[in-house]
Amino acid sequence: MTQPFPFDTVLVANRGEIALRILRTARRLGLKGAIVFHAADKGAPAIAAADIAIEIKGPTPVAAFLDGAQIIEAARAAGAGAIHPGYGFLSENAGFARAVAAAGIAFVGPLPEAIDLMGDKVRARKFVADRGFPVAPSAIEDDDPATFAERARQVGAPLLIKPSAGGGGKGMRIVRDLALLDEEIARARSEGQRYFGDGRLYVERFVENPRHIEVQVMGDAHGSVIHLHERECSVQRRFQKIVEETPSPALTADQRTAICETAAGIARAAHYRNAGTVEFIYGDGEFYFLEMNTRLQVEHPVTEEITGLDLVEIQLRVAAGERLPLAQGEVPSNGHAIELRLYAESPARGFVPTTGKVLALDWPAGPGIRIDSGIAKGQAVTTAFDPMLAKLIVHGATRAEAIARARAALADLVLLGCETNAAFLDRLLADEVFAGGAVHTGTLDARPDLAAEPAPTPDEIRRLLAAATLSLRPTRDAADRIPALHAAIGAWRN
Amino acid sequence: MRHLLLIDEAEAEAGLAPAGDGLYTLLVGAETIPVSLAGKILTVNGKAERIAVAVDGDTVFVHLNGKAHRIDYREPLARFARGAAGGGADAIAAPMPGAVVAVNVMAGDTVAAGQVMMVIESMKLETAIKAPRDAVIEAVHVAAGKTFNKGAALIALVPAETA
């Protein structure tokens, strides 16, 4: 049973597409939407969509959104009884969650304790392993240097040796034959010493061609926790997700049940409240806990498409103290959904962020197409924030139908004035590796051919030259200075 | 007159001539192709299709066949041709995208070879744009503080004796 909300205004401590998306739900529920904004976003649709918009300032636009005190002050000024942090910025900052609660405002997210626990990756992993959930087998030298080699052997092959002090992939060695373990450990130790001045090591099971599969969970303040199925997020470039879908094409029905129930079990053990995502590494039929994100994720719309639920609504109701609106057995799963992230970037130039001005904008529309965007025609695209412009979400009865719908939507998407990755997304969807559902997290980085922009055909060049010369002032003016008769004679004489 | 255009940074040449009744002829290589653009309908050789076009100064963005393209207008070829004929005319084009830091000359000024005409900043580096030879400034296309794209015309020169 839903009750009236104990607050009448929600402040969104975010920007762009997610701010607009949260405001939309708040308004639908009869709540007033307030927003904080930075001058760099002037003209953004999210600001216009809010009932109350309060400017925040900082040494940089991003710094303004990281200034918790200023945001709480804005919430007070707006009369907001709840703050939704969106994703990024302060969404996983336990200190901010505590400060919001101390100000007597509801934080639309988990308890600070859960953010602390899951924010510390080593602690989170130990918490999960201690409760019998699967984590990748590992051995830390510091735990007991005398038995390290033996414990490393027990991890089993293939395994990855990492310097404890390491980072950036330096000094890492993959061991596929345990007979070579001792000499590889010796090599890794001397490399660690050379790179980091520290030879201590750490060993973990290496998953060949891993997939990134995550599970959406939701908990309430009354002890109930459910999962809302998994999402496949293996299409990544340098750890940045680009395409997400659900259901995962990699899982059997039994594996799907196992991974989803494991995620719900981990959240339950952490007395988790509100929306969260448990991420797993999956390969060779095995899955291991990677980390838990204690916020709403960018890719939450694919879950909404197959369940028919509004995750932000559930977040707001849970934050207001209500029970989850449904039990685990009542969570629907219909069809297949895919999300494409539209970035202001140049795939052909190594994916560098691009800038410009949105001169023309026409979103695709139709059954099974959803656009979550934060941009409008006339808006400047700058590098002040993250380069994501919008998310294109499609839903179909089957995966093949969803892919076909996504490609048709991309062809209809008109965004002129700033280079985007739209054509790259289409090449990706058309690629047989993606169509066959066989993508792993390393696929994209190993396929620079997908980033290359094919040159226009001679026929396309003629049409582009026609469109350009007829539209550009200098070429049009030059033509208009020639009397038509004279031109006709000139052409005839040639 | 033939024009130099950059299609997604690749050079192409084309001319446009009127054919009466709002119709035009596109001149590409030795071809003459009837073309027209009415609203969003582009007709090339009798084949009509819906496109989207957005003009921004000397740049036009075209959505064609489900893809966005960028076409930049460059100086008329006649000017380059005159230069090639030994006249020494020149158009200074931006070597890379950037912003104008300072403009030291204006149209009509006489410059000596090596003289700094403009300072641009690109990739966090300042670059001085120097006169390639003794010349007269015909036009300065960008003002201080403005940004430009690769290939954009910055300054047009004419040989000193023709000015």
Interface residues (C-beta under 8 A of the other chain):
Chain A: K357 L359 A360 D362 L410 A411 D412 V414 L415 L416 G417 E419 T420 A422 A423 D426 E453 A455 P456 E460 I461 R462 R463 L464 L465 A466 A467 A468 T469 L470 S471 L472 R473 P474 T475 R476 A478 A479 D480 I482 P483 A484 A487 A488 G490 A491 N494
Chain B: M1 H3 L5 I7 D8 A10 A12 A14 G15 L16 A17 P18 A19 G20 Y24 T25 L26 V28 E31 T32 I33 V35 S36 L37 L42 V44 E49 I51 A52 V53 A54 V55 D56 D58 V60 F61 V62 H63 L64 N65 G66 K67 A68 H69 R70 I71 Y73 P76
